[in-house]
Amino acid sequence: EDPSLERHFKGHRDAVTSVDFSCAKKQLVSGSMDSCLMIWSMKPQMRAYRFLGHKDAVLCVQFSPSGHLVASGSRDKTVRLWIPSVKGESTVFKAHTGTVRSVHFSSDGQSLVTASDDKTIKVWTVHRQKFLFSLSQHINWVRCARFSPDGRLIVSSSDDKTVKLWDKTSRECIHSFCEHGGFVNHVDFHPSGNCIAAGGTDSTVKLWDVRMNRLLQHYQGNSVVNSLSFHPSGNYLVTASSDSTLKILDLLEGRLLYTLHGHQGPATCVAFSRDGDLFASGGSDEQVMVWKTNFDADYGDVVKPQKYSSSVDGTHGTGSEMDCGIHHKKTKTQDSVRTQEQQEEETSLANTLEHIMGQLDVLTQTVSILEQRLTLTEDKLKECLETQQKIIQNKTN
């Protein structure tokens, strides 16, 4: 079955810049040039929340792994952390000296990486938003930055036409990929952490093996690639392009699988849900669209880099002779080792821990909000006292 358009959401008043699903697919967040965030419920007839707080365009949004927080970055140079409920409360911090283009949580939800027009990448703690360190070797705007699944690496893409790989511990750039012929708009890690994909203004998508620093696959399109997202299986990649299309690439076959039309004008952002059943897209037409993937549930064996293979729309894939270990199926013998009771116990424990972590996120965020309010109140009290002292001094004189 082909991917199908399930729903579309209207509410933004300018181009949609970023989309992301919560972990349980109950909510979808979008950011827009209209300076707002929208939280859409995936349940029919449920009201959407519009979050106001940023003073300029919102360029990036992401749910935390627990789904209990949303991070957003803006042209107003700030990052906000929101509790995605009806109140829409948030804490704000001045993150950069330029537009914030990208926000991304680490897989444990403890760290946040941000990228900016000030040419730097910064890493923060999520709790209390403490600055940890900065990475600064790019010589132009940094469009995107992502943690690796294991949190050890960071990848970034920039208008300096490079993709850089950083070691989080040593804080050093360990490799620069310079094959792009234009600005690199978006980059992300494969779910295995073994390779990365990047797309940009040269209308290409490139995949590299990060262990060997070698180009694995290359896709030549007809239009600027604005965004991309890996399917959780690691065997597919979806892209959003300025020619208004979404393209699904089959990484097993090294070819273009689908070209999807829906947006009127450039498709600006795209993201798979955590389980891969859905993907969402946003465009300059102010619309958010939700698509059903409809892929075969059996996602195949290990992805192997392909020899050259032609396909539609003038898109083609090439690959080296390496195996980047993209996806392994579990065998029946592996699955049968565990009893059903063990699996149920493990699932129950994992759900309990996830719930506790989520509640901790909300609690910490609430404390941060109260601290910010307290600071504002203290500042106002100081101003009042100073004003009163001046009045008394004037009367005395």
VEXDREN-2710 file (C-alpha; in Angstrom, 1 decimal):
% VEXDREN-2710
k/r/px/py/pz
1/GLU/0.0/0.0/0.0
2/ASP/1.2/3.5/-0.8
3/PRO/1.5/6.2/1.9
4/SER/-1.8/8.0/2.4
5/LEU/-2.7/11.4/3.7
6/GLU/-4.6/10.9/7.0
7/ARG/-5.3/14.4/8.4
8/HIS/-4.3/18.0/7.8
9/PHE/-4.3/20.7/10.4
10/LYS/-4.9/24.4/9.8
11/GLY/-4.2/27.1/12.4
12/HIS/-0.8/28.7/11.7
13/ARG/-0.8/32.1/10.0
14/ASP/2.6/31.8/8.3
15/ALA/4.9/29.0/7.0
16/VAL/5.4/25.9/9.2
17/THR/9.0/25.5/10.0
18/SER/9.2/22.3/12.1
19/VAL/7.1/19.3/13.2
20/ASP/7.5/16.5/15.8
21/PHE/5.4/13.7/17.3
22/SER/5.2/12.9/21.0
23/CYS/6.5/9.4/21.9
24/ALA/3.0/7.9/22.2
25/LYS/1.7/9.7/19.1
26/LYS/-1.0/11.4/21.2
27/GLN/0.3/14.9/20.2
28/LEU/2.0/16.6/17.4
29/VAL/3.9/19.9/17.8
30/SER/4.6/22.4/15.0
31/GLY/6.5/25.7/14.9
32/SER/5.9/28.5/12.5
33/MET/7.1/31.9/11.2
34/ASP/4.0/33.3/12.9
35/SER/6.0/33.1/16.2
36/CYS/3.7/30.5/17.6
37/LEU/3.8/26.8/18.6
38/MET/0.8/24.6/18.0
39/ILE/0.1/21.4/19.9
40/TRP/-2.3/19.2/17.9
41/SER/-4.1/16.3/19.5
42/MET/-4.2/13.1/17.4
43/LYS/-7.6/12.4/18.8
44/PRO/-10.5/13.5/16.5
45/GLN/-12.4/16.7/17.6
46/MET/-9.8/17.6/20.3
47/ARG/-8.8/21.3/20.5
48/ALA/-5.3/22.4/19.5
49/TYR/-3.2/24.5/21.9
50/ARG/-1.6/27.7/20.6
51/PHE/1.5/28.7/22.6
52/LEU/2.6/32.3/22.6
53/GLY/5.8/33.5/24.1
54/HIS/8.5/33.8/21.4
55/LYS/8.8/37.4/20.1
56/ASP/9.8/36.3/16.6
57/ALA/9.6/33.3/14.2
58/VAL/9.8/29.8/15.8
59/LEU/12.2/27.8/13.6
60/CYS/12.5/24.5/15.5
61/VAL/10.5/22.3/17.9
62/GLN/11.0/18.9/19.5
63/PHE/9.3/16.7/22.1
64/SER/11.5/15.4/24.9
65/PRO/11.9/11.5/24.8
66/SER/9.3/11.2/27.6
67/GLY/6.8/13.5/25.8
68/HIS/6.4/15.7/28.8
69/LEU/8.4/18.7/27.5
70/VAL/8.7/20.6/24.2
71/ALA/11.8/22.6/23.3
72/SER/11.6/25.4/20.8
73/GLY/14.1/27.8/19.2
74/SER/13.4/31.1/17.7
75/ARG/14.7/34.1/15.7
76/ASP/14.4/36.0/18.9
77/LYS/17.7/34.2/20.0
78/THR/16.0/32.3/22.8
79/VAL/15.1/28.7/23.6
80/ARG/11.9/27.9/25.5
81/LEU/11.0/24.7/27.3
82/TRP/7.2/24.2/27.4
83/ILE/4.9/21.8/29.4
84/PRO/2.5/20.7/26.5
85/SER/-0.7/21.1/28.4
86/VAL/-3.6/23.6/28.2
87/LYS/-1.8/26.3/30.3
88/GLY/1.2/26.4/28.0
89/GLU/3.7/27.4/30.7
90/SER/7.3/27.7/29.7
91/THR/10.8/28.8/30.9
92/VAL/13.0/30.9/28.6
93/PHE/16.7/31.3/28.3
94/LYS/18.9/33.4/26.0
95/ALA/20.7/30.7/24.2
96/HIS/22.7/32.4/21.4
97/THR/23.6/35.8/20.0
98/GLY/21.8/34.9/16.7
99/THR/18.8/33.1/15.5
100/VAL/18.3/29.6/17.0
101/ARG/17.8/27.2/14.0
102/SER/17.8/23.8/15.7
103/VAL/17.0/22.2/19.1
104/HIS/17.5/18.5/19.9
105/PHE/17.1/16.4/23.1
106/SER/19.6/13.6/23.9
107/SER/18.0/10.1/24.0
108/ASP/18.1/10.1/27.8
109/GLY/16.3/13.5/27.9
110/GLN/19.0/15.1/30.1
111/SER/20.8/17.3/27.5
112/LEU/19.7/19.7/24.8
113/VAL/21.9/20.7/21.8
114/THR/21.1/24.0/20.0
115/ALA/22.5/25.5/16.7
116/SER/22.5/29.1/15.7
117/ASP/23.3/31.8/13.1
118/ASP/26.0/32.9/15.5
119/LYS/28.0/30.0/14.0
120/THR/28.0/28.0/17.3
121/ILE/26.5/24.8/18.6
122/LYS/25.8/24.8/22.4
123/VAL/25.0/22.0/24.8
124/TRP/22.7/22.6/27.9
125/THR/21.3/20.6/30.7
126/VAL/17.5/20.2/30.4
127/HIS/17.0/20.6/34.2
128/ARG/17.6/24.3/35.0
129/GLN/19.0/24.9/31.5
130/LYS/22.6/25.1/32.6
131/PHE/25.1/25.9/29.8
132/LEU/27.7/23.1/29.5
133/PHE/29.9/23.9/26.5
134/SER/30.1/25.4/23.0
135/LEU/31.4/24.0/19.7
136/SER/32.6/26.6/17.3
137/GLN/34.5/25.6/14.1
138/HIS/31.8/26.4/11.6
139/ILE/32.4/29.6/9.6
140/ASN/28.8/30.3/8.7
141/TRP/25.3/29.8/10.1
142/VAL/24.7/26.4/11.7
143/ARG/21.4/25.1/10.4
144/CYS/21.0/21.8/12.3
145/ALA/22.7/19.8/15.2
146/ARG/21.8/16.4/16.5
147/PHE/22.9/14.0/19.2
148/SER/23.8/10.4/18.2
149/PRO/21.5/7.7/19.6
150/ASP/24.1/6.8/22.3
151/GLY/24.8/10.5/23.1
152/ARG/28.5/10.2/22.4
153/LEU/28.6/12.2/19.2
154/ILE/27.0/15.4/17.8
155/VAL/26.6/16.1/14.1
156/SER/26.0/19.5/12.7
157/SER/25.3/21.1/9.2
158/SER/26.0/24.6/8.1
159/ASP/25.8/27.2/5.4
160/ASP/29.6/26.8/5.1
161/LYS/28.7/23.7/3.0
162/THR/30.1/21.2/5.6
163/VAL/28.7/18.5/7.9
164/LYS/30.8/18.2/11.1
165/LEU/31.1/15.3/13.5
166/TRP/32.0/16.1/17.1
167/ASP/33.0/14.0/20.1
168/LYS/30.9/15.1/23.0
169/THR/33.5/14.2/25.7
170/SER/36.6/15.8/24.1
171/ARG/34.5/18.5/22.5
172/GLU/36.6/18.3/19.3
173/CYS/35.6/18.1/15.7
174/ILE/36.6/14.6/14.6
175/HIS/35.7/14.9/11.0
176/SER/34.3/17.3/8.4
177/PHE/32.3/16.1/5.4
178/CYS/32.7/18.5/2.5
179/GLU/30.9/16.8/-0.4
180/HIS/27.9/19.1/-0.5
181/GLY/27.9/21.8/-3.2
182/GLY/25.6/24.2/-1.3
183/PHE/24.2/25.1/2.2
184/VAL/23.4/22.0/4.2
185/ASN/19.9/22.5/5.6
186/HIS/19.4/19.3/7.7
187/VAL/21.4/16.4/9.1
188/ASP/20.5/13.4/11.3
189/PHE/21.8/10.2/12.7
190/HIS/20.6/6.8/11.4
191/PRO/18.8/4.9/14.3
192/SER/21.9/2.6/14.5
193/GLY/24.2/5.6/15.1
194/ASN/26.5/4.2/12.4
195/CYS/25.7/6.6/9.6
196/ILE/24.3/10.1/9.0
197/ALA/22.2/11.7/6.2
198/ALA/22.3/15.3/5.1
199/GLY/20.3/17.3/2.6
200/GLY/20.8/20.8/1.2
201/THR/20.5/23.5/-1.4
202/ASP/22.4/21.5/-4.0
203/SER/19.3/19.2/-4.2
204/THR/21.2/16.2/-2.9
205/VAL/20.8/13.8/0.0
206/LYS/24.1/12.1/1.1
207/LEU/24.7/9.2/3.5
208/TRP/28.0/8.6/5.2
209/ASP/29.4/5.9/7.4
210/VAL/30.6/7.7/10.5
211/ARG/33.0/4.9/11.5
212/MET/35.0/5.0/8.3
213/ASN/34.0/8.5/7.2
214/ARG/33.1/7.3/3.7
215/LEU/30.2/8.2/1.5
216/LEU/27.7/5.3/1.3
217/GLN/24.8/6.6/-0.8
218/HIS/24.0/9.7/-2.8
219/TYR/20.7/10.8/-4.2
220/GLN/20.4/13.6/-6.8
221/GLY/17.0/15.4/-6.8
222/ASN/15.6/18.4/-8.6
223/SER/15.0/20.8/-5.8
224/VAL/16.4/22.1/-2.5
225/VAL/16.1/19.5/0.3
226/ASN/14.8/21.4/3.4
227/SER/14.4/18.5/5.9
228/LEU/14.8/14.7/6.3
229/SER/13.9/12.0/8.7
230/PHE/14.9/8.3/9.1
231/HIS/12.2/5.7/9.6
232/PRO/12.9/3.9/12.9
233/SER/13.8/0.7/11.1
234/GLY/16.6/2.6/9.4
235/ASN/15.6/1.3/6.0
236/TYR/13.7/4.4/4.7
237/LEU/14.3/8.1/4.6
238/VAL/11.7/10.8/4.0
239/THR/12.7/14.2/2.6
240/ALA/10.8/17.6/2.3
241/SER/11.7/19.7/-0.8
242/SER/11.2/23.2/-2.1
243/ASP/9.4/21.7/-5.2
244/SER/6.4/21.0/-2.7
245/THR/7.1/17.2/-2.7
246/LEU/7.9/14.7/0.0
247/LYS/10.2/11.9/-1.2
248/ILE/10.6/8.4/0.4
249/LEU/13.9/6.8/-0.3
250/ASP/14.4/3.0/0.0
251/LEU/17.9/2.7/1.5
252/LEU/17.9/-1.1/1.0
253/GLU/17.5/-0.7/-2.7
254/GLY/19.2/2.6/-3.0
255/ARG/16.4/4.2/-4.9
256/LEU/13.5/6.6/-4.8
257/LEU/10.4/4.8/-3.7
258/TYR/7.6/7.4/-3.6
259/THR/7.1/11.1/-4.5
260/LEU/4.2/12.6/-2.5
261/HIS/2.3/15.7/-3.5
262/GLY/0.1/17.6/-1.0
263/HIS/1.6/20.9/-0.1
264/GLN/1.0/24.1/-2.1
265/GLY/4.5/25.6/-2.2
266/PRO/7.7/24.4/-0.6
267/ALA/7.6/21.5/1.9
268/THR/9.7/22.8/4.7
269/CYS/9.8/20.1/7.3
270/VAL/9.1/16.4/7.8
271/ALA/9.4/13.8/10.7
272/PHE/8.5/10.2/11.3
273/SER/6.6/9.2/14.5
274/ARG/8.7/7.2/17.0
275/ASP/7.2/3.9/15.8
276/GLY/7.3/4.8/12.1
277/ASP/3.6/4.3/11.5
278/LEU/3.0/7.9/10.7
279/PHE/5.0/10.9/9.4
280/ALA/4.1/14.6/9.5
281/SER/5.0/17.4/7.2
282/GLY/4.8/21.2/7.2
283/GLY/5.0/23.7/4.4
284/SER/5.0/27.4/3.4
285/ASP/1.2/26.9/2.8
286/GLU/0.7/27.1/6.6
287/GLN/-0.5/23.5/6.7
288/VAL/0.5/20.6/8.8
289/MET/-0.2/17.2/7.2
290/VAL/-0.2/13.7/8.8
291/TRP/0.5/10.8/6.5
292/LYS/0.1/7.0/7.2
293/THR/3.3/5.2/6.2
294/ASN/1.6/1.9/5.1
295/PHE/5.0/0.2/4.8
296/ASP/5.2/-3.6/5.0
297/ALA/5.6/-4.4/8.7
298/ASP/8.5/-6.7/8.0
299/TYR/11.2/-4.0/7.3
300/GLY/13.7/-6.4/5.8
301/ASP/17.3/-7.4/6.8
302/VAL/20.5/-5.5/7.0
303/VAL/20.7/-2.4/4.7
304/LYS/23.5/-2.9/2.2
305/PRO/24.9/0.0/0.3
306/GLN/23.9/-0.2/-3.3
307/LYS/25.7/-0.1/-6.6
308/TYR/24.5/2.7/-8.9
309/SER/20.8/2.3/-9.6
310/SER/18.6/4.7/-11.7
311/SER/15.1/5.7/-10.7
312/VAL/12.3/8.2/-11.3
313/ASP/12.6/12.0/-11.2
314/GLY/16.3/11.8/-12.3
315/THR/17.1/10.6/-8.7
316/HIS/19.7/8.0/-8.3
317/GLY/21.6/6.2/-5.6
318/THR/25.2/5.1/-5.4
319/GLY/27.0/3.4/-2.6
320/SER/30.4/2.0/-1.5
321/GLU/31.0/-1.7/-0.9
322/MET/30.7/-1.4/2.9
323/ASP/27.9/-2.6/5.2
324/CYS/26.9/0.1/7.7
325/GLY/24.9/-2.4/9.8
326/ILE/21.7/-0.4/9.5
327/HIS/19.0/-2.9/10.6
328/HIS/19.0/-6.4/11.9
329/LYS/15.8/-8.5/12.3
330/LYS/15.5/-10.5/15.4
331/THR/15.4/-14.2/14.7
332/LYS/12.6/-16.4/16.1
333/THR/15.2/-18.3/18.2
334/GLN/16.2/-15.0/19.9
335/ASP/12.6/-14.1/20.6
336/SER/11.7/-17.5/22.0
337/VAL/14.4/-17.3/24.7
338/ARG/12.3/-14.9/26.7
339/THR/9.1/-16.0/28.2
340/GLN/5.9/-14.0/27.9
341/GLU/5.9/-13.3/31.6
342/GLN/9.5/-11.8/31.5
343/GLN/8.5/-9.6/28.6
344/GLU/5.4/-8.4/30.4
345/GLU/7.4/-7.6/33.5
346/GLU/10.1/-5.8/31.5
347/THR/7.4/-3.7/29.7
348/SER/5.6/-2.9/32.9
349/LEU/8.9/-1.8/34.5
350/ALA/9.9/0.3/31.5
351/ASN/6.5/2.0/31.4
352/THR/6.8/2.8/35.1
353/LEU/10.3/4.2/34.8
354/GLU/9.2/6.3/31.8
355/HIS/6.3/7.7/33.7
356/ILE/8.5/8.6/36.7
357/MET/11.0/10.3/34.3
358/GLY/8.2/12.2/32.7
359/GLN/6.8/13.4/36.0
360/LEU/10.3/14.4/37.1
361/ASP/10.6/16.5/33.8
362/VAL/7.3/18.2/34.6
363/LEU/8.2/18.8/38.3
364/THR/11.6/20.2/37.4
365/GLN/10.2/22.4/34.7
366/THR/7.5/23.7/37.1
367/VAL/10.2/24.6/39.7
368/SER/12.1/26.4/36.9
369/ILE/9.0/28.4/36.0
370/LEU/8.4/29.3/39.6
371/GLU/12.0/30.4/40.0
372/GLN/11.8/32.6/36.9
373/ARG/8.6/34.2/38.3
374/LEU/10.2/34.7/41.7
375/THR/13.2/36.4/40.1
376/LEU/10.9/38.7/38.2
377/THR/9.0/39.5/41.4
378/GLU/12.2/40.3/43.2
379/ASP/13.4/42.6/40.4
380/LYS/10.1/44.5/40.5
381/LEU/10.3/44.8/44.3
382/LYS/13.8/46.2/44.0
383/GLU/12.6/48.7/41.4
384/CYS/9.8/49.8/43.7
385/LEU/12.2/50.2/46.7
386/GLU/14.6/52.2/44.6
387/THR/11.8/54.5/43.4
388/GLN/10.5/55.0/46.9
389/GLN/14.1/55.9/48.1
390/LYS/14.4/58.4/45.3
391/ILE/11.1/60.0/46.3
392/ILE/12.1/60.2/50.0
393/GLN/15.5/61.7/49.0
394/ASN/13.9/64.3/46.8
395/LYS/11.4/65.3/49.6
396/THR/14.3/65.5/52.1
397/ASN/16.3/67.7/49.8
END
